[in-house]
Every structure is written in C-alpha cells, then in structure tokens.
Amino acid sequence: MAEVDVEKTATLDEPMNAVFDWSDSETPVRDALWDYYMEKNSKDTDKTVVDMKPTLDMSDDEVKALAEKLLKK
C-alpha cells in the first residue's frame, strides 16, 4: 500500500472556512475541489479522478493557490 505524507495533504482535509477567510463553507477543501471538477466534467467521475489526482502530490501552498484560483468567487 502506498504511503501518503499526511502533512503534505493536510489542507485538503481542512474545512474551507478554516483555510480561506473568503469562504463560510464547512466543506473540506478536497470535497470543494471534487465538486468543482465534477461540475466542470459534466459529472464524469473518471475525468474528475484524473483532475483530482495531482492535488495529492501538491504542497499545502499549491493546494491553497489552486482552490483560490478555482473556487473564489
């Protein structure tokens, strides 16, 4: 089984409102990004998995930047 660096993916599991002052959502960052990609991909799970996979290798700062770019309204 592959090991995942827990600290590296910590931001993904934090609530949006704990990471971003512009969000009041309690949805975890991971779920918010998943929902974004599901909508973008017309609810195609396979395409969404492909889009989400790189986030597992991103640093916290990279995840924050991506979420900010895609989710901030």
Contacts in CASP RR format, 6 or more apart in sequence:
PFRMAT RR
TARGET T0000
AUTHOR 0000-0000-0000
METHOD contacts of the structure
MODEL  1
MAEVDVEKTATLDEPMNAVFDWSDSETPVRDALWDYYMEKNSKDTDKTVV
DMKPTLDMSDDEVKALAEKLLKK
4 56 0 8 1.000
8 57 0 8 1.000
8 58 0 8 1.000
8 59 0 8 1.000
8 60 0 8 1.000
9 56 0 8 1.000
9 63 0 8 1.000
10 60 0 8 1.000
11 19 0 8 1.000
11 29 0 8 1.000
11 60 0 8 1.000
11 63 0 8 1.000
11 64 0 8 1.000
12 28 0 8 1.000
12 29 0 8 1.000
12 30 0 8 1.000
12 33 0 8 1.000
12 55 0 8 1.000
12 56 0 8 1.000
12 63 0 8 1.000
13 28 0 8 1.000
13 29 0 8 1.000
13 30 0 8 1.000
14 28 0 8 1.000
14 29 0 8 1.000
15 25 0 8 1.000
15 26 0 8 1.000
15 27 0 8 1.000
15 28 0 8 1.000
15 29 0 8 1.000
16 23 0 8 1.000
16 25 0 8 1.000
16 26 0 8 1.000
16 27 0 8 1.000
16 28 0 8 1.000
16 29 0 8 1.000
16 32 0 8 1.000
16 67 0 8 1.000
16 71 0 8 1.000
17 23 0 8 1.000
17 24 0 8 1.000
17 25 0 8 1.000
17 26 0 8 1.000
19 29 0 8 1.000
19 64 0 8 1.000
19 67 0 8 1.000
20 64 0 8 1.000
20 67 0 8 1.000
20 68 0 8 1.000
20 72 0 8 1.000
22 72 0 8 1.000
23 71 0 8 1.000
23 72 0 8 1.000
25 32 0 8 1.000
27 35 0 8 1.000
29 63 0 8 1.000
29 67 0 8 1.000
30 52 0 8 1.000
30 55 0 8 1.000
32 67 0 8 1.000
32 71 0 8 1.000
33 52 0 8 1.000
33 55 0 8 1.000
33 66 0 8 1.000
33 67 0 8 1.000
33 70 0 8 1.000
33 71 0 8 1.000
34 48 0 8 1.000
34 52 0 8 1.000
36 70 0 8 1.000
36 71 0 8 1.000
37 47 0 8 1.000
37 48 0 8 1.000
37 51 0 8 1.000
37 52 0 8 1.000
38 44 0 8 1.000
38 45 0 8 1.000
38 48 0 8 1.000
40 51 0 8 1.000
41 47 0 8 1.000
41 48 0 8 1.000
41 51 0 8 1.000
55 63 0 8 1.000
55 66 0 8 1.000
58 66 0 8 1.000
END
